């Protein structure tokens, strides 16, 4: 099942180390078949506050997403980002083709008798 690495990073002044991180991250993704789907870009906030940028990287599965994040190549460049940008980073499974939210509701209703 497709999986995603998602980051919500707060904006900060541009730093040379962050630029180096950006120059090197693509090479860390290749062996894990990762690719950027969202990398910054315009954000149209419809509800709540969203101070920062969104990054979404797609992987074929959660294991490859974890392996990328834990790889020595990525761990080597990660401090170039974390020293200068704060935020959250998560790994999450996608949904299967044909996903039906009403089935999720039915499962919850059965489990909670609602």
N, CA and C of each residue as an Amber inpcrd file, in Angstrom:
protein
   342
   0.8420000  -1.1680000   0.0000000   0.0000000   0.0000000   0.0000000
   0.8960000   1.2420000   0.0000000   0.5740000   2.2040000  -0.8000000
   1.3470000   3.4400000  -0.8650000   1.3910000   4.0940000   0.5150000
   2.5300000   4.6890000   0.8370000   2.7070000   5.3880000   2.1080000
   3.3150000   6.7560000   1.8270000   3.2090000   7.6240000   2.8130000
   3.6430000   9.0020000   2.6360000   4.4510000   9.4770000   3.8360000
   5.4750000  10.2550000   3.5520000   6.1710000  11.0310000   4.5830000
   5.6110000  12.4360000   4.4390000   5.0700000  12.9670000   5.5270000
   4.4560000  14.2860000   5.5060000   5.1340000  15.1490000   6.5530000
   5.5140000  16.3390000   6.1370000   6.1490000  17.2830000   7.0670000
   5.3840000  18.5950000   7.0450000   5.2220000  19.1650000   8.2210000
   4.7120000  20.5260000   8.3790000   5.8530000  21.3080000   9.0300000
   6.5230000  22.1080000   8.2200000   7.7050000  22.8210000   8.6930000
   7.4180000  24.3070000   8.8020000   7.8190000  24.8980000   9.9230000
   7.6290000  26.3330000  10.1400000   8.6230000  27.1160000   9.2890000
   8.1710000  28.2200000   8.7800000   9.0510000  29.0690000   7.9670000
  10.1090000  29.7080000   8.8610000  11.3010000  29.8110000   8.3130000
  12.4330000  30.4140000   9.0290000  13.3020000  31.1130000   7.9960000
  14.1750000  32.0000000   8.4500000  15.0850000  32.6340000   7.4920000
  15.9030000  31.5830000   6.7370000  16.1710000  31.8450000   5.4860000
  16.9590000  30.9270000   4.6630000  18.3530000  30.7680000   5.2750000
  18.8180000  29.5320000   5.3470000  20.1370000  29.2400000   5.8930000
  20.8820000  28.3610000   4.8950000  22.1800000  28.5430000   4.7820000
  22.9920000  27.7790000   3.8330000  22.8710000  26.2730000   4.0620000
  22.7690000  25.8220000   5.3180000  22.6500000  24.3930000   5.5830000
  21.3330000  23.8290000   5.0470000  20.2570000  24.6060000   5.1290000
  18.9730000  24.1580000   4.5950000  19.0610000  24.0360000   3.0670000
  19.7470000  24.9550000   2.4370000  19.9340000  24.8670000   0.9890000
  20.7330000  23.6230000   0.6180000  21.7510000  23.2960000   1.4030000
  22.5230000  22.0710000   1.1660000  21.6340000  20.8480000   1.3430000
  20.8000000  20.8410000   2.3720000  19.8400000  19.7580000   2.5970000
  18.9590000  19.5750000   1.3620000  18.4190000  20.6730000   0.8510000
  17.5510000  20.6200000  -0.3330000  18.2890000  20.0890000  -1.5560000
  19.5430000  20.4330000  -1.6660000  20.3480000  19.9650000  -2.8030000
  20.6290000  18.4600000  -2.7240000  20.5870000  17.9050000  -1.5180000
  20.9920000  16.5080000  -1.3340000  19.8400000  15.5290000  -1.0910000
  18.6580000  16.0030000  -0.7330000  17.5920000  15.0820000  -0.3240000
  17.1260000  14.1710000  -1.4510000  17.0320000  14.6570000  -2.6790000
  16.5450000  13.8090000  -3.7680000  17.3760000  12.5380000  -3.9200000
  18.6710000  12.6380000  -3.7620000  19.5460000  11.4680000  -3.8920000
  19.2470000  10.4260000  -2.8150000  18.7360000  10.8560000  -1.6440000
  18.4220000   9.8990000  -0.5790000  17.1380000   9.1340000  -0.8660000
  16.2760000   9.6720000  -1.7150000  14.9790000   9.0600000  -2.0050000
  15.0510000   7.9460000  -3.0420000  16.0040000   8.0520000  -3.9600000
  16.0370000   7.1930000  -5.1490000  15.9730000   5.7000000  -4.8340000
  16.8090000   5.2010000  -3.9480000  16.8490000   3.7540000  -3.7030000
  15.6010000   3.2390000  -2.9940000  14.7640000   4.1340000  -2.4790000
  13.5340000   3.7370000  -1.7900000  12.2960000   4.0550000  -2.6240000
  12.5060000   4.4730000  -3.8820000  11.4300000   4.8120000  -4.8190000
  10.5370000   5.9200000  -4.2850000  11.1480000   6.8480000  -3.5460000
  10.4000000   7.9860000  -3.0310000  10.3890000   9.1310000  -4.0240000
   9.2790000   9.8980000  -4.0030000   9.2010000  11.0660000  -4.8780000
   8.3450000  12.1370000  -4.2280000   8.7270000  13.3720000  -4.4510000
   7.9700000  14.4930000  -3.9150000   6.6330000  14.6190000  -4.6370000
   5.5660000  14.7640000  -3.8710000   4.2540000  15.1020000  -4.4120000
   3.9320000  16.5560000  -4.1270000   4.3490000  17.0260000  -2.9610000
   4.1640000  18.4260000  -2.5530000   5.4680000  18.8680000  -1.9160000
   5.9390000  20.0470000  -2.2970000   7.1740000  20.5770000  -1.7180000
   7.0290000  22.0870000  -1.5910000   6.4140000  22.4900000  -0.4770000
   6.1130000  23.9100000  -0.3130000   4.9000000  24.2390000  -1.1580000
   4.9550000  25.3180000  -1.8620000   3.8350000  25.6960000  -2.7170000
   2.8270000  26.5530000  -1.9820000   1.8860000  27.0430000  -2.7280000
   0.8510000  27.9160000  -2.1780000  -0.0910000  27.1100000  -1.2890000
  -0.3850000  27.6440000  -0.1250000  -1.2980000  27.0050000   0.8160000
  -2.5280000  27.8960000   0.9420000  -3.6910000  27.3300000   0.7580000
  -4.9650000  28.0310000   0.8980000  -5.6070000  27.5220000   2.1770000
  -5.4110000  28.2170000   3.2810000  -5.9010000  27.7760000   4.5810000
  -7.4100000  28.0050000   4.6480000  -8.1680000  26.9400000   4.7940000
  -9.6280000  27.0190000   4.8450000 -10.1690000  26.9580000   6.2660000
  -9.4440000  26.3010000   7.1590000  -9.8500000  26.2090000   8.5600000
  -8.6110000  26.2480000   9.4320000  -8.6730000  26.9670000  10.5270000
  -7.5730000  27.0180000  11.4750000  -6.3810000  27.8240000  10.9720000
  -5.2500000  27.6080000  11.6160000  -4.0020000  28.2850000  11.2720000
  -3.0510000  27.2680000  10.6530000  -2.2210000  27.7180000   9.7570000
  -1.2170000  26.8440000   9.1670000   0.0640000  27.6480000   8.9770000
   0.8470000  27.7480000  10.0410000   2.0830000  28.5350000   9.9460000
   3.2350000  27.6960000   9.3910000   3.4270000  27.7410000   8.1000000
   4.5520000  27.0020000   7.5520000   4.2750000  26.4060000   6.1990000
   5.0650000  25.4000000   5.8720000   5.0040000  24.7430000   4.5770000
   4.6620000  23.2680000   4.7390000   4.1420000  22.6790000   3.6750000
   3.8000000  21.2530000   3.6490000   4.7210000  20.5570000   2.6560000
   5.2040000  19.3960000   3.0620000   6.0040000  18.5500000   2.1820000
   5.3780000  17.1570000   2.2310000   5.1320000  16.5600000   1.0610000
   4.5910000  15.2030000   0.9860000   5.4780000  14.4100000   0.0320000
   6.0020000  13.2990000   0.5430000   6.8370000  12.4060000  -0.2620000
   6.1340000  11.0560000  -0.3180000   5.9540000  10.5360000  -1.5110000
   5.2810000   9.2530000  -1.7170000   6.3030000   8.1180000  -1.7990000
   5.9450000   6.9900000  -1.1770000   6.7430000   5.7660000  -1.2370000
   5.8250000   4.6120000  -1.6070000   6.3640000   3.5460000  -2.1890000
   5.5260000   2.3960000  -2.5440000   4.8520000   1.7340000  -1.3470000
   5.4890000   1.8200000  -0.1630000   4.9150000   1.1980000   1.0320000
   5.5700000   1.8080000   2.2680000   4.9710000   1.5050000   3.4250000
   5.4460000   2.0780000   4.6880000   6.8470000   1.6030000   5.0370000
   7.1780000   0.3660000   4.7180000   8.5170000  -0.1430000   5.0280000
   9.5950000   0.6640000   4.3000000   9.3630000   0.9700000   3.0320000
  10.3610000   1.7650000   2.3030000  10.4170000   3.1970000   2.8290000
   9.2960000   3.7380000   3.2520000   9.3000000   5.0800000   3.8520000
  10.1370000   5.0770000   5.1310000   9.9290000   4.0710000   5.9780000
  10.7240000   3.9570000   7.2150000  12.2070000   3.7520000   6.9070000
  12.4750000   2.8770000   5.9440000  13.8660000   2.5970000   5.5860000
  14.5660000   3.8420000   5.0700000  13.8540000   4.6540000   4.2820000
  14.4360000   5.9230000   3.8110000  14.7630000   6.8220000   4.9970000
  13.7800000   7.0280000   5.8880000  13.9830000   7.9410000   7.0110000
  15.1330000   7.4780000   7.9030000  15.2670000   6.1780000   8.0880000
  16.3060000   5.6290000   8.9620000  17.6420000   5.4130000   8.2480000
  17.6690000   5.6110000   6.9370000  18.8980000   5.3350000   6.1680000
  20.0360000   6.2560000   6.6010000  21.2430000   5.7540000   6.4790000
  22.4080000   6.5650000   6.8430000  22.5270000   7.7930000   5.9420000
  22.1400000   7.6670000   4.6740000  22.2020000   8.8270000   3.7710000
  21.2760000   9.9440000   4.2420000  20.0450000   9.5850000   4.6430000
  19.1310000  10.6380000   5.1020000  19.5450000  11.1420000   6.4850000
  19.9240000  10.2430000   7.3750000  20.3250000  10.6740000   8.7180000
  21.5290000  11.6160000   8.6700000  22.3700000  11.4530000   7.6620000
  23.5270000  12.3350000   7.5050000  23.1110000  13.7740000   7.2000000
  22.0680000  13.9590000   6.4050000  21.6680000  15.3350000   6.0430000
  20.5610000  15.9010000   6.9280000  19.8590000  15.0690000   7.6590000
  18.7380000  15.5280000   8.4880000  19.0990000  16.6860000   9.4170000
  20.2520000  16.6610000  10.0970000  20.5950000  17.7910000  10.9710000
  20.7020000  19.1370000  10.2400000  20.9880000  19.0970000   8.9460000
  21.0480000  20.3500000   8.1870000  19.6820000  21.0380000   8.1870000
  18.6220000  20.2610000   8.2430000  17.2620000  20.7990000   8.3320000
  16.8660000  21.0720000   9.7750000  17.0610000  20.0920000  10.6480000
  16.5340000  20.2030000  12.0120000  17.2150000  21.2800000  12.8550000
  18.4230000  21.6570000  12.5030000  19.0860000  22.7450000  13.2300000
  18.4340000  24.1000000  12.9530000  17.6680000  24.1970000  11.8650000
  17.1630000  25.5040000  11.4340000  15.6600000  25.5860000  11.2180000
  14.9970000  24.4390000  11.0510000  13.5570000  24.4250000  10.8160000
  12.8800000  23.5430000  11.8540000  11.8140000  24.0370000  12.4510000
  11.0370000  23.2310000  13.3840000   9.7650000  22.7630000  12.6950000
   9.2070000  21.6940000  13.2100000   7.9650000  21.1880000  12.6570000
   7.7530000  19.7400000  13.0050000   6.7600000  19.1610000  12.3520000
   6.3980000  17.7740000  12.5790000   6.6470000  16.9770000  11.2960000
   7.0520000  15.7210000  11.4740000   7.2520000  14.8100000  10.3510000
   6.6010000  13.4920000  10.7430000   5.7620000  12.9610000   9.8520000
   5.0960000  11.6830000  10.1170000   5.2160000  10.7860000   8.8960000
   5.0510000   9.4870000   9.1330000   4.8910000   8.5070000   8.0690000
   3.4870000   7.9380000   8.2270000   2.7900000   7.7820000   7.1050000
   1.4050000   7.3050000   7.1760000   1.0760000   6.4620000   5.9490000
   0.3060000   5.3890000   6.1810000  -0.1900000   4.5790000   5.0790000
  -1.2500000   5.3550000   4.3180000  -1.2910000   5.1360000   3.0170000
  -2.3860000   5.6550000   2.2080000  -3.5730000   4.7130000   2.3310000
  -4.5540000   4.8810000   1.4570000  -5.7180000   3.9930000   1.4480000
  -5.6920000   3.1550000   0.1710000  -6.3670000   2.0430000   0.2210000
  -6.4710000   1.1630000  -0.9380000  -7.3550000   1.8140000  -2.0010000
  -7.1450000   1.4700000  -3.2640000  -8.0530000   1.9610000  -4.3050000
  -9.4880000   1.5630000  -3.9590000 -10.4230000   2.4480000  -4.2200000
 -11.8230000   2.1690000  -3.9090000 -12.1900000   2.4150000  -2.4630000
 -11.3240000   3.0670000  -1.7140000 -11.6070000   3.3760000  -0.3090000
 -12.9780000   4.0350000  -0.1960000 -13.7430000   3.6270000   0.8130000
 -15.1000000   4.1320000   1.0180000 -15.2370000   4.5790000   2.4710000
 -15.3290000   5.8810000   2.6820000 -15.4310000   6.4230000   4.0390000
 -16.6730000   5.9370000   4.7700000 -17.7500000   5.6380000   4.0370000
 -18.9560000   5.1580000   4.7080000 -18.7080000   3.8000000   5.3700000
 -17.7810000   3.0060000   4.8190000 -17.4220000   1.7360000   5.4490000
 -16.6710000   1.9590000   6.7530000 -15.8490000   3.0070000   6.7810000
 -15.1650000   3.3710000   8.0330000 -16.2060000   3.7440000   9.0830000
 -17.1940000   4.5570000   8.6880000 -18.2620000   4.9380000   9.6180000
 -19.0190000   3.7120000  10.1140000 -19.3160000   2.7680000   9.2160000
 -20.0530000   1.5650000   9.6160000 -19.2560000   0.7500000  10.6330000
 -17.9580000   0.6350000  10.4340000 -17.0980000  -0.0900000  11.3650000
 -17.0980000   0.5890000  12.7300000 -16.9970000   1.9060000  12.7300000
 -17.0090000   2.6540000  14.0060000 -18.3670000   2.5100000  14.6880000
 -19.4490000   2.6070000  13.9020000 -20.7960000   2.4470000  14.4860000
 -20.9410000   1.0800000  15.1520000 -20.4830000   0.0200000  14.4720000
 -20.5780000  -1.3230000  15.0610000 -19.7670000  -1.4180000  16.3490000
 -18.5790000  -0.8340000  16.3420000 -17.6970000  -0.9280000  17.5090000
 -18.1910000  -0.1120000  18.6880000 -18.9110000   0.9730000  18.4100000
 -19.3440000   1.8550000  19.4990000 -20.8440000   1.8170000  19.7250000
 -21.5600000   1.0090000  18.9310000 -23.0260000   0.9080000  19.0330000
 -23.7070000   2.2610000  18.8940000 -23.2640000   3.0570000  17.9120000
 -23.8700000   4.3860000  17.6810000 -24.6030000   4.4080000  16.3920000
